[in-house]
Amino acid sequence: MRRRPLSGPVVTYSGKSGDLGILKSLAPYLWPKGLDLRLRVAGSLLFLIAAKLLNVVVPVIFKHAVDALSPSQALVVVPVGLVLAYGAARVLAQSFGELRDVLFAKVGQRAIRTIGLEVFRHLHGLALRFHLDRQTGGLNQAIERGTRGIEFLLNALLFSILPTLLEIGLVCATLWALYDIRFPVVTVGTILVYIVFTLWVTNWRIKYLRSANESGQEANTQAIDSLINYETVKYFGNEEHEARRYDQSLRRYERASVQVKASVSILNLGQGAVIALGATAMMVMAAHGVADGRLRVGDFVLVNTYLIQLYLQLNALGFIYREIKRSLIDMEEMFSLLKENEEIADAPGAPALVVADGGVAFEDVRFGYGPEREILKGISFVVPPGRSLAIVGPSGAGKSTLSRLLFRFYDVSAGRILIDGQDIRGVTQASLRAAIGIVPQDTVLFNDTIYYNIAYGRPGAARQDIEQAARLARIHDFIVSLPEGYATRVGERGLKLSGGEKQRVAIARTILKGPPILLFDEATSALDTQTEREIQISLREVSENRTTLMIAHRLSTVVDADEILVLDKGRVVERGRHGVLLSDGGIYAEMWRRQQETAHLQAELAQVLADENLA
């Protein structure tokens, strides 16, 4: 079971009810768990109500001040008290609004934090298949937009839509009480026409919003992918090719954005026309009342003030509704990630893996990335506790697939994998991966310091343990020779280090982890011959008394293995120790011969170049 340190509900979204489903999933965050957060919500609502009541009272105070200054009075007296009351009410209304926002800020940010963390955890819980199919830039933008939409929606639901409707109701009731029914009827009619028009046009322009989102995400993904592969772009001189591809994405985004802007203009023009017609009707009725003597100048000002106030509220409401639709579309992308099936999940009540000796067994394992592409065709072998097994074979034989299955990035199609007699599908993934250390062929480092990347093997480890791991990996001396030592940053994906340096950092990281089972997937493939020999000695020291699996291309690195398996086209075709396999004269012996010839030719070429340099 995953720990959830944050209080608050867990996001669940079926995706079947569209916008309603998203709003329903956010509803618990309007009344979150925890006394502190609930007091903040209650206080925010009190300040909200107070601010809205003042907004309705302020125009009435202003009306009486105008009437007191009217020339029709026998004696004009400056209504100092009313003016002061008007100013105080304005200041208090704004103050209550600001206090409301300050109180609610923590509630909104906690919701963003909780939901963002839930999505982040869910993404880490998805199978490798999902991440191989998705592009990081698109995922990042979906999460960024979605979390931004959460904050807006929470504020809009609690402080904009319902309060605006409440204020409109209070204004209509005041107009009805002070005058006749025509004023609230025209007000309500104008509002209804405004709302219907806004809903219709906003729903019509959703397709443009979605198009803009998709094209913007495509452009963002294109840019990130190109920059991550900066060196490849330079190798092939394809800067202009990348620029053209990016420009094509930007053109699509440009067209969609222009359509969004044009549709907004149509919406704003229609809303302005509706409000203008309603305001004109109200002002005509008020003017007739003043002319007939039924109303005073202050009443005309009061109606005009309410109209301006309602216009601002309606304009805000229209904007809010448009942004709500945009936020819902943005959140739809993020919540769709939560609908992704984890594929590889812990069985209900699964226990932790108990490692006594660390023996590993593959029993008739079959696996394919799809029904039409079977990779492993009945692989069986046993690695006794504390012994080593090497797996070799041509490219595409299925060697690296074995490591992914052992880490349970995928589940086997048939057969089973056992560690100390326990089927790895029946234990928790966290305990399984804690028991295995890997040095992968393609080492990717975090864009942080060398210290952080080594310490990643065991976060919180003592500095002396980290430095000892670096010594065993034969990289400590190199690190301390750098100006910033262990504080040296390695750059994006570790690109500031050479392939061999990255590989040694990965080895140090695994040494620090200290697992009972070790897996070396072409662990020395990026190293020169001298460094490879040094690290092979270190790896032998580290793997002593540990169960070790070695996936290798260079056969010289596995000659000391207790057993060697030769894979070809998903099947074990040979097995035995190095000497036995050579004497058999099969696939392994042929691979050995070719590699020895290549090594001999390389040595001769190096000697020739050295002689030429001396000459």
N, C-alpha and C positions, 0 to 999 in steps of 0.2 A: 504494500500500500504506500502510495507517495505521500510524503509529509506536506501539509498545507499550513504554513506558519501564519498566514494572514487570516484575520477574521473576515467573515462575509460569505455570501453564498457562492457556490460553484456554478460557473456559467454552463447552462445547458441550452442547446438550441437545436431544434429538430429541422428547421429550414422549411417546414411544410406550410407554415402560416405566414410567410413573407414578412412584411413590416410588422404585423401584429406579433409575430413570434419574437422578433428582436426586441420590441417594446416590452413584451411580457418578461423577457429574460432580464431586462434592466430594472423592472419594477422593484425587486427586493432591495436595490441599492438606494431607493428613495427613502427607505426606512431600515437602514442597515443594523446589524448586530452591534452591541456595545453601547453602554450608557452614554459615553462621551459623544459618540456620533449621533445618537438619537436626540440628545439635548441640543446639539448643533442644528439638527433639522427642525426641531420644535422652535428654537429661538429664531431661526431664519424665517419660518412661517409667520411668527408673531411680528417681526419687523416688516415682513412683506405686507401683512394686513394693515398695519399702522401706516405704511407708506401709501397704500392705495386709498385709504380713508382720507388721508391728507390731500391726495391728488384731487379728490372729489370736492373737498371743502374749500380748497384754495380759490377756485373761480368764484365761489359764493362770497368769500371775503372781498375779493376784487370787485364784484358787482356792487356791494354795499359802499365800498370806497368811492367808486365812480358816481353812484347815486348821491353821495354826500357832497361831491364836488359839482353836481349838476347845476347849471344856471337857473333852473326852475325853482331852486330853493330860495326862500326870501333872504337868507344869509348864508353865504358860502363859508363853511368851516373846514379847515384842513383836518381830515380824519387821521391824525397821527397814530392813534391806537390801531385803527384798521390797517394802515400801511405797515406798521411794525408787526402786526399779527400776520399779514400777508407774507412779509419777508421771513418771519420765523417759521411759518408753515412750509415755505419753499425749502428752507435750509434743513428743517427736520425731515421732510420727505426724502431729500437726497441723502441725508445722513442715514436714515433707516435703510435705504437701498444699499448703501455701501456696507453697513454693518451686516446686512443679510448676506452679501457676497463674501465678506470676510469669514463669517461663521460657516458658510456652506463649502468654502474652498477645500477644507480637509475631507469632507464627505465625497466630493467629486474626485479629488486626487486619489483617495483610497480606492474608489471604484475602478479608476484607470489602472492603478497599480495591481489590484487583485485580478482583473480580467486580463491585463497584459501578461501577468505572470502565468495565468492559467493557459493562455494560448502558447506562451513560450515553452512551458512544460509539455504541453500536448505535442508541439512540434518535435521536441526531443524524444517523445514517446513513440513517434511514428516510425515505421520501418524504413530501412535504407532505400527500399524501392521508391518510396514517395520522394525522398530527397534527391535521388538521381533523376527523377522526372521533372522536378520543379527547379526554377531559377531563383537564386538568392535575392536578387534585386527586387523581383516581383513580390516575394514573401515579405521583405522588409517594408516595402511601400504599403502593402495591404495592412500590416500591423500598425504602421505609423498613422495611416488615415483612419483606421478603425478606432484606435485609442483616442485620437483627436475628436472623432465623432461622438464617443461616449460622453466626454466632458460637456460638449455642446448639448446633447440630448438631455442629460440629467438637469442642466440648468434651464433648458427650454421647457421641459415638462413641468418643473416645479415652480419656476419663476416667471414664465412668459405666457404660455397658452392659457392656463386656468386663471391666473391673476388678471390677464388682459380681458378675458370674458367677464370676470367679476367686476372690473372697473367699468366696462361697457354697461353692465346691468345696473350698477349704482348710478351712472350718469343718466341712463334712461329713466330710472325711478325718480331721480331728482327733477328731471325735465317734466315728467308727468305730474309730480307733486306741485311744482311751481307754476306750470302753464297748463296746456291742454294736451289731449292724447295725440294730436297731430305730430308734435315734436318727437316723442319717442317712436311713433310709427315710422316716420321718415328716417329716423336714425337707425332703427332695426332693419328697415328695408334696404337702406344703403349698405349696411354691414353684411346682410345676407347676400346681396348681389356681389359685393366685393369678395366674400368668402368663396361663393360658387365659381366666380370667374378665376380667382386665384388657384383653386383646386384643379379646375379644368386645364388651365394653361400649364400649371406645374406638372401635372401628370403627363401632359403632351410632350413636355421637354425632357422627360426622364431619359428617353433614348439618347438624347444628345449628351446628357451627363454621363451615362454609362459608356458611351463611345469615347468621351474625353478621358474618363478614368482608365479605360483599357489601353488607349493609345499612349497616355502618359506613363502607365506602368510599363508598357512595351519599350518606350524610349528610355526609361530609367534602367530597366534590365539590360538593354543594349549597351548603355554607357558603362554600367558596372562591369558587365562581362568583358567588354573591350579593355577597360583599364586594368582589370585583374590579370588579363593575358597580355599585358603591355609588351613583354619581351617577345612573345610570338608575333605580335603585330610588327615589331621592329625587325625581327629576323627576316620576314618576308616582304618588308617595305610596303605594308598594306594600310598605311595611315589614311590615304585618300579613300580606299575601299571602306574602311571603318567609318570615316566621316560621311560617306554617301549613305551607308546603311543607317547611321544615326539620323541623318537629315531626312531620310524617308519616314522614319518613325516620328520625327518632329513635325513633318508636314501633315501626317495624319492627325497628330495632336493639335496642330494649328487649325486645321479645318474644323475639327470637333469643337475647339474652344471658341472659334468665331460663331459657330451655330449656337453654342451655349450663350454667348454674349448677345446675339441677335434675339434669341428667345427671351432673355431677361429684359431686353428693351421693350419687346412687345408686351410682356407682363407688366412692367412698370407703367407704360403708357396707358394700358387698360385700367389698371388700378387708379392712376391719377384721374382718369376721366370719370370713373364711378364716384370717387370722393368729391370731385368738383361739382358733379350734378347734385349729389346729396347736400353738399355745403351750400350751393346756390339756393336750393329749395328751402333749407333751414333759414338762411339769411333773409330771403324774401318774406317768409312768414313772420320773422322777428321784426323786420322793418315795417310791415303792415301793422303789427301790434303797437309799435312806438308811434306811428302816424295816427292811429285810432285813439291813442291815449290809454290803451289797456296795459301797455308795457312802458317801462322807463328805459333811458339810455343804458343804465346798468344791466338791464335784462338783455338788451341787444349784445352788449359786451360779453355777458355771461354765456349766451348761446354761441357766440363766436369763439370764446375761449374753450368751451367744451368741444366745439367742432375741431379746433386745432389740436386739442389734446387727444381726441378720438382718432383724428387723422394720423397723428404720430404713432398711436397705439396700433392702428390698423396697418400702417406702413411697416411697423416693426413686426407685426404678426405675419404679414405677407413674407417679409424677409426670413422670419424664423421658420415659417412653413417650408420655404424653398430650401433653407439650410438643413432643416430636419430631413427632407427627402434626400438631399445630398449625403447627409450623415448616415442615413439608413442604407444608402447604396454603398458607402464606404465600409460600414460595419458588416454589410452582407458579405463582402469579400473576406473580412477577418473571421466572422462566425462560420463561414463555409469551411475554414481550416479546422474548426472544432468538429465538423461533421466527418472529417476524414477518419476512416477506420484505422486503428493502431496496427492491425494485422498481427503484430507480434506482441502479445499481452501475457501477463502473468496469470496463471490459473487461479481461480478463486481459492483463497486460503493457502496459496503455495508457500511452502517453507523455504528457509534460506538453505543454500547449498552447504553441506557439511564436508569439508575437505580434511580427510585423515591422512592419506598418502599421496593423492593427486594422480591416480591412474586414469588414463583416458582410453576410451574404446569407441570405435565406429563400427556399428553392426549393420551390414547390408544397406548402407546409406544411398539413397537416390534423391536427386534434386535437379530441377530445371527452372530457369527464369520464366518459362512459359511452357504450355503443353507441347508446343512444337520444337522446343529447344531444351532437350535433356542434357545436362552437363555431367552429372555423376551417375554412374550406372552400376550401383551395387558395390560400394566401397566398404571394405572391412579391414580393420587393423586394431592392434592393441599397443598402447605405450605403457609399459609397466611403471610403477611409481619410481621416480628418481632416474629413469632411463631416457635416452634420446632417440628420436625417430626423425629421419630426414625424408622429405617428399620432393622428388625431382621429376622432370619430364618436360616435353616441348611446350611452347606457348599454347594456351587454349586447352591444356589437358585437364584443367579443373583444380589446380593447386591452390590458388588464392580463394577459390570458392569454399574449400575446406575450412579456412580460417574464419570466413564470414559465418559459416554454419556453426562453428565452435563458439563464436561470440554471440550466436543467436540473432544475427542481423536478419536472417531468414530462418524459417523452419524447414526441416527436411520433408521431402514429398513422401518418402517411405523409409523404413528402418529407424534407427535411433542412435543418439550419441550419449555416452555415459561418462560421468566423472565419479570415480569411486562407487560405481554401481548405481548412481542416481541419474535418471533421465533428465537432461538439462531442460526439457520442456515442462518439467514438473516442479522446478525451483524458481525462485525470484531471479529476474534478470540482473538486478543490482549485485546480488551475492555471486552469481555466475561470473560476471565481468570483473568483480573484485578479486577473484581467484586466478585470473589469467592476466599476464603481462605480454604486451606485443611491441615489437619494433617493426613497423610496416615498411614496405618498399618505398612508398611515396610519403615522405615525412612532411607534414604541414604543421607549422608552428603558429602560435598566437602572436598577434602584433603587440608584443609586450617585451619585457626584459628576458635575458637568458635565464636569470634566476627564477623568474615566474614560470618559464616553460619547463625547467627541470623540476621545480617544486610541484608542478601540476600532477606529477606521479603520486604525490602524497601531500596534499595541501596542509599547511601547518607544520611540516617537518622542520626540524632544527637545521640551522645553517650548516653545521658541521656534517650532518648527514647528506645535505645537498652537495656540498663540496666533495665529500667522499665518493658519492655516486659519479660526479664529474671526473674524478681521478680514475675510477675504474673504467670509465668510458674513454679515457685518454684525451680529455678535452679541457681539463682544469688549467693546465699550463697555457693553453691558447687563450682561455677566458681572462686570466689574470694579466696577460700581456696587452689586452685591450685597454684603451684610455679609461673607459668607464667600468671595466671589469664585468662582474655579474650583472651590473645595472645597464649593460648595453642593450639597446632595443634591437630586435631582429627584423623589424619591418613587416609589411603585409605578407602573410603566409611564409615568413622567415626568409624573404628574398635577399636580405642583406648578408646572409651566410651562404657559404658554398654548400654543394650537395653533401659532401663528406661531413662538414661541420654540423649541418642540420641532422644528419644521421646519428652523429655522436651525441647530440643533445637528446634525441629520441631514445638512444640506448641508456643514457644517464637517467632519463625520466622513468624508464621501465625498471632499471636497477633500484631506484629510490622506492618504487612501488613495492618491490619485494614480494611478488606473488609466488604461490607454490607451483604454478604451471607457467611455462614460458613459451612464447610463440615468436619465432624469428622469420619474418616474411621478406626474403631477400635483404636481410638486415645490413649486409656490407656491400650492397650492389653499387653504392655511389662512392666507394672509397678506393684510394690507390692501393697498390699491392702491399707497400710497407705498412700503411695504417691498417689495412685489412688484417695483416698478420698480428699486429698489436692488439686489435680489438677482438680477434678470434681468441687470443689468450684470455682477455678479460671476460668474454662471453662464456668460455669454458669454466672460469672461476665462478662466475655468477650462477651458471646453470648446474653447478655441482650439487648433487642430491636433490635436484628439482626435475620434474617431468618436463621434457623439452621437445617441442616440435619445430623442425627447421624446414622452411620452404625455400628452395634454393635453385638458382640457375647455374652458378659457378660450382661445379662438382668438387673443386678443391676445398670448399668450405665444409663439406659434409663427410669427408673421408673417415673421421673418427666417430661417426654416429653409430649407435648400437644396432640400428637397423635402417636400411634405406628402402623406400618404396618408389618404384618407377611408375608414373601415371602416363597413360596415353589414351586419348579420346574417352576420358571419363572412367577408365578401368585400371586396376592395378595389374600391370603386365609382368613386373619383376619385383622381387623383394629379397633382401639379404644384406650382408655386410659388404663393404667396399671391395675387398679382395675377392670374395665369392662372386660378386656380380661381374667383376672384370674377367674372371676365369670362365664365366658362362658364355662370354662373347656375344651378348645380346644388345638390346637398345642402350643400356647403360654404358657398356664397353665402347660402343660406337660414339656416344656422346663424349665420353672421356677422351677418346682418341682425337676427335675433332677439336676439343678445347685445348688439349695439349699442343696440337699442331699450331693453333692460333696463338697460344702463349709463346711458343718457340719463335714464330715469325715476328711477333711483336718485339721480343727480346733482341732478335737479329737486327730489326729495323732501328731500334733504340741504340744499339751498338754502332751501327753505320752512321747515324746522325751524330753520335758523340765523337766518333773518329773525324768526321768532317769538321766539326766545330774546333777540334784540337788542331787540325791542319790549317 
